[in-house]
Amino acid sequence: MTEPGLRPDALPDREQVPATRDPGTRHAPPAGGDVATARIDSLDYEGNGVARVAGKAVFIEGAVPGDEVRFRYYNKKRSYDTGGVLDVISPSADRVVPRCPHFGVCGGCSLQHVQPGAQLRHKQQVLSDCLQRIGKVVPDAWLPPLDGPVWAYRRKARLGVRLVPKKGGILVGFRERRRTFITPLESCAVLDPAVSALLVPLRALIATLSCSGRLPQVEVAVGDTQQDAPALALVFRHLEPLDDHDLRALRRFGEAHGAQIFLQPAGPDSVARLWPDTGTLVYRLPEHGVELHFGPTDFVQVNAAVNRMLVGRALELLDPGPQDSVLDLFCGLGNFTLPLARRAGRVLGVEGDAALVERARANALHNAIANAQFLAADLYAVDGSAPWGEERFGKWLLDPPRTGAMAAIKRLPADGSGPERIMYVSCNPGTLARDSEVLVHVKGYRLAAAGVLDMFPHTSHVESLALFEASTSCGQREVSQC
């Protein structure tokens, strides 16, 4: 039976896994450790199998709940051990054959050997555990998980580059698991196909550059198709100046492969366009009539399909109307702000990155949205007045980085005069749970709903959203009933 919210065509072929060396087990455990067998009970937060051997917890890389495996120990510690699968004696019903030949070596994915429905169940369990253990809260309702394509979904990535003569020259790819080496990728099943197709040509290009040994990274970004500029951008980080030959080679590469080319000689502020002379990247939220322009190093959600669903669900739960003023904190370039403005009376977006604020203002102008304003401010400041002033906003949306939104949450009044509804979009279930404890047990909100979204299929990253509603200020009734 297909998992709720999962399309049948999103699931990989359920190939029979032999009870010998498992094709999904390429983790190359270090030689020399003791060998044992175990039945796997669950996954930990990093996607490792969890078992108990002689009463002691063992975290086993490459194992799936329900597996019986033979494994080699990596390390033995006082309270737990670690190891890696050698053979699958009896495979779990949730085990599948990984699509990528680099799986187990490349650090880009950790869960390709687990069927997508089981991945989602695991991520929801992680969220539930964090909310209960850290936040001491339980949502009134669990939202159905948001999921989209599980392959070819990643539109942004940073690819490592290294010159290793013993391995044939230039390597381009993600770092290996548990190591700093670069996995030499021929293709990548989770990258946008336009990027995956360039992995081998990129190796050949970089090998011709004068600073091939001093070019540590290529950042890639893919936008929606457009007529006036390539939808793909490449940012070359180089530690030595490029000569005229290098610049010509990079321009030719961009022209030949339909890629915008950028150079980064120092920090992020040094990024400069090389080819073509003008252009931008865009992505669209058609359900909201919004088109957003972004730069190749700007933050955007990596999974375009899931981001569209996320924006839709956030607006559905926050339910803004023409009478509402909405505060969007950590607003970035307007991913939520501009769709909110299509429905709300007024929206104020606040962001710490001044360059993103300028991009957001330009996006509002581009979309002819006049009721969205943007402010650059430090959202981690704990002293002084709130960056957004004394204005009361009836609804908030929070979309913080992994560190969470504690400083902003502490500014909420505890007397019931704060926003009626808060939508919290999280990329770290631990900090969401920490912030939830304050929202519920200190600020008087209730956790009305929570759920996960599969922004990063085949990885252990857990992205989620949670809706908080103001508790009653008159007995046990909700604010909306007072």
C-alpha positions in Angstrom: 0.0 0.0 0.0 1.3 3.4 -0.9 2.2 5.6 2.0 -0.3 8.6 2.5 0.8 11.5 0.4 3.2 9.4 -1.7 2.6 8.9 -5.4 3.2 5.3 -6.6 5.5 6.6 -9.3 7.7 8.2 -6.7 8.7 4.9 -5.2 11.7 3.0 -6.5 11.4 -0.5 -7.8 11.1 -3.0 -5.0 13.9 -5.3 -6.0 14.5 -8.4 -3.9 17.5 -7.9 -1.8 19.7 -11.0 -1.5 20.5 -12.3 2.0 24.2 -11.9 1.3 26.2 -8.7 0.5 23.5 -6.1 0.1 23.8 -3.8 -3.0 22.9 -0.9 -0.7 25.7 -1.6 1.7 28.8 0.2 0.4 29.9 1.9 3.6 33.2 0.1 3.8 33.5 -0.4 7.5 37.1 -0.1 8.8 38.9 -3.4 8.9 39.9 -4.9 12.3 36.8 -4.4 14.4 34.8 -7.2 16.0 32.0 -8.7 14.0 28.5 -9.4 15.4 24.9 -9.9 14.3 21.9 -7.8 15.3 18.2 -7.2 14.6 17.5 -3.5 13.8 14.8 -1.8 15.8 14.7 1.8 14.6 16.7 4.6 13.0 18.5 7.3 14.9 18.3 11.0 14.0 21.2 10.6 11.5 19.6 7.7 9.7 21.7 4.9 11.3 20.1 1.7 12.4 19.6 1.2 16.1 20.0 -2.2 17.8 20.8 -3.6 21.2 23.6 -6.2 21.5 24.1 -7.7 24.9 21.9 -4.9 26.3 23.9 -2.1 24.8 22.8 0.4 22.1 24.6 0.0 18.8 24.2 2.5 16.0 24.8 0.7 12.7 25.4 2.6 9.4 23.6 1.2 6.4 21.0 -0.8 8.5 17.1 -0.6 8.2 14.5 -1.2 10.9 13.5 -4.9 10.5 16.8 -6.0 9.1 18.9 -8.8 10.6 22.5 -7.8 9.8 26.1 -8.9 10.3 28.1 -5.8 11.2 31.6 -4.7 12.1 32.1 -2.4 15.1 33.6 1.0 14.4 34.0 2.2 18.0 33.0 1.0 21.4 32.1 3.6 24.0 30.9 3.5 27.6 27.2 4.0 26.8 26.9 3.0 23.1 28.8 1.5 20.2 28.9 2.3 16.5 29.3 0.0 13.5 28.6 -0.6 9.8 26.8 -3.3 7.9 28.8 -6.1 6.3 25.9 -8.3 5.2 22.2 -8.3 5.3 21.1 -11.7 6.6 17.4 -11.0 6.4 16.2 -7.8 4.8 13.5 -5.5 6.1 10.4 -5.0 4.0 11.4 -1.3 3.9 14.8 -2.0 2.4 15.3 -1.1 -1.3 18.2 -1.1 -3.7 19.8 2.3 -3.9 19.7 3.9 -7.3 23.0 5.7 -7.1 26.3 3.7 -7.6 28.0 6.1 -5.2 25.7 5.5 -2.3 27.4 4.5 0.9 30.6 6.4 -0.1 29.2 9.8 -1.1 28.0 11.9 1.8 25.2 13.5 -0.2 22.6 10.9 0.7 22.2 8.6 3.7 18.8 6.9 3.2 18.6 5.7 -0.4 18.4 2.1 1.0 15.2 2.9 2.8 11.9 3.2 0.8 10.5 6.8 0.7 7.4 6.0 2.8 9.5 4.6 5.6 11.8 7.7 5.4 8.8 9.9 5.9 7.6 7.8 8.9 11.0 8.0 10.4 11.2 11.8 10.0 7.8 12.3 11.6 8.9 10.1 14.5 12.0 12.3 14.9 9.8 15.4 15.0 7.4 13.7 17.5 10.3 12.6 19.7 11.9 16.1 19.8 8.6 17.8 20.6 7.8 15.5 23.4 11.4 15.1 24.9 12.7 18.6 24.4 9.6 20.8 24.2 7.3 18.7 26.4 4.5 19.4 23.9 2.2 17.3 21.7 0.3 18.8 18.7 -3.4 18.6 18.8 -3.3 17.2 15.3 -0.7 15.8 13.0 -0.6 17.2 9.4 -0.2 14.8 6.5 3.4 14.9 5.3 4.3 17.0 2.3 6.3 15.1 -0.3 7.3 15.5 -3.9 9.8 14.0 -6.4 12.4 11.9 -4.6 14.9 12.0 -7.5 16.3 14.9 -9.5 14.9 17.4 -7.0 17.9 19.3 -5.9 18.2 22.8 -7.5 21.0 24.1 -5.3 24.2 22.5 -4.1 27.9 23.1 -3.4 30.2 20.7 -5.1 33.6 20.1 -3.8 36.6 20.2 -6.2 40.0 18.7 -5.6 43.1 17.9 -7.7 44.2 14.4 -6.9 46.8 13.1 -9.4 46.7 9.6 -8.0 43.0 9.3 -8.7 43.2 10.7 -12.2 43.3 14.4 -11.7 40.3 16.7 -10.9 37.5 15.3 -8.8 34.1 16.9 -8.6 31.4 15.8 -6.2 30.2 15.8 -2.6 32.4 14.9 0.3 32.6 11.2 1.3 30.8 10.0 4.4 32.8 10.4 7.6 35.8 11.7 5.5 37.0 14.9 3.8 37.8 13.2 0.5 35.7 14.2 -2.6 33.6 11.5 -4.2 34.3 11.6 -7.9 30.8 11.7 -9.3 29.9 10.7 -12.9 26.3 11.6 -12.2 24.0 12.3 -9.3 20.4 10.9 -9.0 19.2 13.7 -6.6 20.7 16.7 -8.4 18.7 18.5 -11.1 19.4 16.7 -14.4 21.0 19.8 -15.9 23.6 19.8 -13.1 24.1 16.1 -13.1 24.9 16.2 -16.8 27.7 18.8 -16.2 29.6 16.8 -13.6 32.0 15.2 -16.1 32.3 18.3 -18.4 33.1 20.3 -15.2 36.0 18.0 -14.4 37.4 18.4 -17.9 37.0 22.2 -17.8 38.6 22.7 -14.4 41.6 20.5 -15.5 42.4 23.1 -18.2 42.5 26.1 -15.8 45.7 27.6 -14.6 44.5 27.4 -11.0 43.0 23.9 -11.2 44.6 22.9 -7.9 43.3 26.1 -6.2 39.6 25.9 -7.1 37.9 24.2 -4.1 34.2 24.6 -4.9 31.6 25.1 -7.5 28.2 26.3 -6.3 25.3 25.4 -8.6 21.8 26.9 -8.8 18.9 26.1 -11.1 15.9 28.3 -11.7 12.7 27.8 -13.8 12.9 28.0 -17.5 12.9 31.5 -19.0 13.5 33.1 -22.4 16.0 35.8 -21.7 18.7 34.0 -19.6 20.0 30.5 -18.9 18.2 28.8 -16.0 21.4 27.3 -14.6 24.2 29.2 -12.8 27.7 28.1 -11.8 29.8 30.0 -9.2 33.5 29.1 -9.3 35.3 29.7 -6.0 39.0 30.3 -6.9 41.9 31.0 -4.5 44.2 32.4 -7.1 43.6 35.0 -9.9 42.4 33.6 -13.2 44.3 34.5 -16.4 42.8 35.4 -19.8 42.9 31.8 -21.0 40.8 30.8 -17.9 38.3 33.5 -18.5 37.8 32.6 -22.1 37.5 28.9 -21.2 34.8 29.7 -18.6 32.8 31.9 -21.0 32.9 29.2 -23.7 31.7 26.6 -21.2 28.8 28.8 -20.2 27.8 29.4 -23.8 28.2 25.7 -24.8 26.2 24.4 -21.8 23.7 27.2 -21.3 25.0 28.2 -17.9 25.4 31.6 -16.3 29.0 31.9 -15.0 30.1 33.7 -11.8 33.4 34.0 -10.1 34.1 34.1 -6.4 37.7 35.1 -5.6 37.0 35.7 -1.8 34.0 35.7 0.5 30.3 35.7 -0.6 30.4 39.4 -1.2 33.0 39.0 -3.9 30.7 37.0 -6.3 30.7 38.7 -9.7 29.1 37.8 -13.0 31.4 36.7 -15.9 28.9 35.5 -18.5 26.5 36.6 -19.9 26.6 40.4 -19.1 23.0 40.3 -17.7 20.5 37.8 -16.5 19.0 36.4 -13.4 17.4 33.2 -12.1 13.7 32.9 -11.3 11.3 30.5 -9.7 7.6 30.7 -9.8 4.8 30.1 -7.3 2.0 30.0 -9.9 -0.8 29.2 -7.4 -0.1 32.7 -5.9 0.7 34.6 -9.1 4.3 35.3 -7.9 7.6 35.1 -9.7 10.8 35.5 -7.6 14.2 36.5 -8.9 17.2 35.2 -7.0 21.0 35.2 -7.3 23.1 32.0 -7.5 24.2 32.2 -3.9 20.9 33.5 -2.4 19.1 31.1 0.0 16.2 29.4 -1.7 14.6 26.1 -0.8 16.3 23.3 -2.7 13.2 21.3 -3.6 11.0 23.5 -5.9 8.0 21.1 -5.8 7.9 20.7 -2.0 8.5 24.5 -1.6 5.3 25.2 -3.6 3.4 22.8 -1.4 4.9 24.3 1.8 3.9 27.8 0.8 0.4 26.6 0.1 0.0 24.8 3.4 1.5 27.6 5.4 -1.0 30.1 3.9 -3.9 27.6 4.4 -3.1 27.2 8.1 -2.2 30.9 8.8 -5.4 31.8 6.8 -4.7 35.6 6.2 -7.5 37.8 5.1 -7.8 41.4 3.9 -8.2 42.6 7.5 -5.0 41.0 8.7 -1.5 42.5 9.2 1.1 39.7 9.0 4.7 39.7 10.3 7.1 37.5 8.3 10.4 37.0 10.2 13.5 35.6 8.5 11.7 36.5 5.2 14.6 36.0 2.8 13.8 37.2 -0.7 10.0 37.0 -0.1 9.2 33.3 -0.5 6.3 33.5 1.9 5.9 37.3 2.2 4.7 37.9 -1.4 2.2 35.1 -1.5 0.9 36.3 2.0 0.5 39.8 0.5 -1.8 38.4 -2.2 -4.3 37.6 0.6 -3.5 39.8 3.6 -4.1 43.5 4.1 -0.4 44.2 4.9 2.7 42.1 5.4 6.0 43.2 6.9 9.0 41.0 6.1 12.1 41.2 8.3 15.4 39.7 7.4 19.0 40.0 8.7 20.7 39.8 5.3 20.5 43.3 3.8 21.2 41.9 0.3 18.2 39.6 0.5 16.0 42.4 1.7 16.9 44.4 -1.4 16.1 41.3 -3.5 12.8 41.0 -1.7 11.9 44.7 -2.4 12.8 44.2 -6.1 10.6 41.1 -6.2 7.7 43.0 -4.7 8.1 45.7 -7.4 8.4 43.0 -10.1 5.1 41.4 -9.0 3.4 44.8 -8.6 2.7 44.0 -4.9 2.4 47.3 -2.9 1.2 46.0 0.5 4.5 44.1 1.3 7.3 46.1 3.0 10.7 44.8 4.0 13.1 45.7 6.8 16.7 44.7 7.4 17.3 44.0 11.1 19.1 41.7 13.5 16.6 39.1 14.6 18.9 37.7 17.2 19.2 40.9 19.2 17.8 40.5 22.7 18.1 44.0 23.9 16.2 47.2 22.9 12.9 47.5 21.2 11.7 45.0 18.6 13.0 45.6 15.1 9.4 45.8 13.8 8.5 48.5 16.3 5.3 48.8 18.4 2.9 47.7 15.7 0.7 44.7 16.5 0.5 42.0 13.9 -2.3 39.5 14.3 -0.4 36.7 12.6 3.2 35.8 12.4 5.2 33.5 10.1 8.7 32.3 11.3 11.1 30.7 8.9 14.4 30.7 10.8 17.7 29.0 10.1 18.8 26.0 12.1 19.5 28.1 15.2 15.8 28.8 15.6 13.8 31.9 16.6 14.2 32.2 20.3 15.1 35.9 20.4 12.0 36.8 18.5 9.8 34.5 20.5 11.0 36.1 23.8 9.6 39.4 22.5 6.1 38.0 22.5 4.0 39.4 25.4 2.7 36.8 27.9 -0.6 38.7 28.5 -2.5 37.5 25.5 -1.9 40.6 23.4 0.4 38.9 21.0 -0.5 37.4 17.6 -3.5 35.1 17.4 -1.7 32.6 15.2 2.0 31.8 14.5 3.2 29.6 11.6 6.7 28.2 12.3 8.6 26.6 9.4 11.6 24.7 10.7 14.7 23.1 9.3 15.8 21.7 12.7 13.4 19.7 14.9 15.6 20.3 18.0 15.3 24.1 17.9 11.7 23.9 16.9 11.0 21.8 20.0 13.1 24.2 22.2 11.1 27.2 20.9 7.8 25.3 21.2 8.4 24.8 24.9 8.6 28.6 25.4 5.7 29.3 23.1 3.4 26.8 24.9 4.6 26.8 28.5 5.7 30.4 28.9 3.9 32.5 26.3 0.6 30.7 26.6 0.1 29.3 23.0 -1.1 25.8 22.1 0.5 23.7 19.4 -2.5 23.2 17.2 -0.8 21.2 14.4 2.5 19.9 13.2 3.9 17.8 10.4 7.0 17.1 8.3 7.9 17.9 4.7 10.4 15.9 2.7 12.5 18.8 1.4 15.6 16.5 1.2 14.6 12.9 0.2 17.2 10.2 1.0 18.8 12.3 3.7 18.3 12.5 7.4 17.4 16.2 7.3 14.0 16.8 8.9 12.0 19.8 7.8 8.7 20.6 9.5 6.0 23.2 10.1 4.0 23.9 13.2 0.9 26.0 13.9 0.6 27.8 17.2 -2.7 29.4 18.3 -3.2 31.8 21.2 -4.7 30.2 24.2 -7.8 31.5 25.9 -7.7 34.8 27.7 -11.3 34.1 29.0 -11.6 30.7 30.5 -11.0 27.7 28.3 -12.3 29.2 25.1 -10.0 30.0 22.2 -9.2 33.6 21.3 -11.4 33.4 18.2 -14.4 32.6 20.5 -13.8 35.3 23.1 
